[in-house]
């Protein structure tokens, strides 16, 4: 491997790491209002929902109901405060059964 490529990889790693490390170091020193703390705690769930939702509608282009029913099963399971693994496995099993029956 040439030294130019190695330096390029190191440079990209540093440039990627710095924006991730600075907030992690500085966040402990910052004080937020309770409302802002709640908002910040909800960001991962919102991002996850935004990433998953388009996939629900593209699971099977001929049978949109498969993705929608799987999402409903997962939502009901999560709303019932089931463990994450139970929620995921139940949605997968329902989708599998729907694939078999269709």
Secondary structure, DSSP 4 states (H G I P E B T S, - for coil): --HHHHHHHHHHHHHHHHHHHHHHHHGGG----HHHHHHHHHHHHHHHHHHHHHHHHTS-TT-HHHHHHHHHHHHHHHHTT--HHHHHHHHHHHHHHHHHH-
